[in-house]
């Protein structure tokens, strides 16, 4: 395994948690391929979500694996969207959003909203808070009011206060190293 320092702040003294002045001041950072970093991130298995919102141009959705719970009291969750996404403006400005946690049988739904954020044709949907389309059949559905937005590098982190939710039983859809699977499939 090769260690690559991506920032001079990581050049730390072996005996402390503070930056080593001798090491940091003249640190020469190796160039790195962002694909390698993305590959490292991809080694972390995640669940998959489809996030939906209502926009001026109609309903919009996007597949996201950047979802995380933040707090139980108050009930807060987060997800992030790349600034380069064609759907960025719709989600960055939406007050209400719904996060659909996908089940093992929903690979096609994940792929649909990875490719096209406007393709709601044939889906069983009902309007939620703020007119956000709620897609039936997810393992969990969290209706959120966005309460905070944070600029973080090439992404915007959206923090949502969960205002309503539904859950059902089933096995989650898992994503790791660019592949879909289930917990059982990745365990073997």
N, C-alpha and C positions, 0 to 999 in steps of 0.2 A: 504494500500500500504506500503510495506516495502522498506526502503532505504538501499542499500548495497554500501559501499565505496569500489571501486575496486583498488584504489591507494591512498597512503598517501597524495598526493597533493590535494585530494578533501576534506581533513579535514581542513576547512577554518573557520576563525573567523566569528562570526555572524555579526560583525560590520565593516568588511573590506573585500576587495577582495584579500588580501594577506594571505598566509598560516599562521596559528596560530602556533607559535613555540612550545607552550605547547602541542598542539594536535598532530602535525605532527611528532615530534621527537620520540614519543613512540607509534605511531599508530600501533595497531594490526589489520591486515586486516582479515576479515572473509573469509573463503574459499567459493568459489561459483562454481556453475555448469555452464560451458560455454553454455549449452543448455538453461539455463534461460536467459542469456544475448542475445543469438540468438533469443529467443522468444520475448524479449523486442525490438530488432531491427526489427523483423518481424511485429510489430504493426505499422510500418511506411509503408503505401501503396506506391508502386512504379509502374512505367511502366516497361515493359520488352523489352529487346533488344536481337538480335542475332548479335554477332560481328564475322566478318569473316576476314581471312588473307590468304595469299599464303605462303606456307612453303616448305621446301626442300622435304617433303613427300607428297605434293599436298595441295589442299584447306583444310582449317580447320575452324570450327565454334564453338561458345560457346554461351549459353544463359547467359545473365547477367542482373541483375537489379541494378547494382552499377553505372549506367550511370548518368551523370549530365552535364548540361551546365556550363561553366566557364566564358566565356567572349564573347561579341559581336564584339569587336574591339581590337585585332584580334579575329576571330571566333574560340574559343577553347572549347573543351569538354573533359570529363574524364570518365574513367571507371577503375575498378580494377579487378585483377585476383588473386585467391588464389595460393600461392606457391605450395600447395599440388596438384593442378590440373594437370592431365596428359597432358593437352594442354599448360601448362605454358611456356615451352621453345619456342613453336611456336609463341605465342603472344608476349612474352617478347622481342624476337629478330626481330619481323616484323616491317619494316619501315612504311608500309601502312596497314591500317585496315579500314573496313567498318562497320558502326554501323547502324543496321536496327531496327527502332522503330516499334514494332509490334502492329497490330490492333486486335480488339476484336475477329476476326475470325481466329487468328493464334496460338491458343493454341497448336495444333499439331506440328507446326514449333518450338515453344518454347521447347516442350518436346523432339523433335528429337535431338536438339543440346544440351539439358541438358544431354541426355544419350550418344550420340555419335557425336564427332566433325568431323567425316569424311563422314557422310551420306548426300551427296548432290544428291543422285540418284532421278531422277524425278523432281527436282526443276528447275524452269525457272531462269537460271543465265546467266549473261554476265560478261566479264572481266572488272574490273575497274582499277584505278591507281595501278601500280605495279603488275598487274595480279590478284588482289584481287577479289574473286567471289562476285558479286552483285546479291542478291536474289530479284527478282521482287515481287511486291505486298505489301511491307511494307508501313506503314503510312508516314514514313520519312526514307530517306537513306542518311547517311553522310559519304562521302569518306574523310578519314583523313590521314595526315602524322603525325606520332608520333614524337613530339618535346621534350618531357620530360618524364622521368621515375623516380618514387620516391618509395623507399623502405618504406613501412608503415606496421610494424608488420608482420603478416603472409600473407600480400598481397603486390602486386606491383601495384601502381597507374600509369596509362598510360594517358598522356595528348596529345590529338590530335588536330592539326590545320586542320579545315575543309577546304578542297580544292574544293569540289563539293558536291552538294546536290540535292535531289528530294523530293517532298512532294505530298501527296494525301489526300483526305478527308476521314474521317471515325472515328470510336470510338476507343480509345486506349485500349489495353489489360492491365489490372491492376493485381497486385499481392500483397497480404497482408495475414499475418498469415498462410502462406503455402498454400493459395488457389488462384486460378485464378478467375477473375471476370471482370466486367465492372464498370464504374463509377456509372451507374444507379443501378446496383446490390448491390454495397457497400453502396449506399446512402439509400437504403430502409431497 
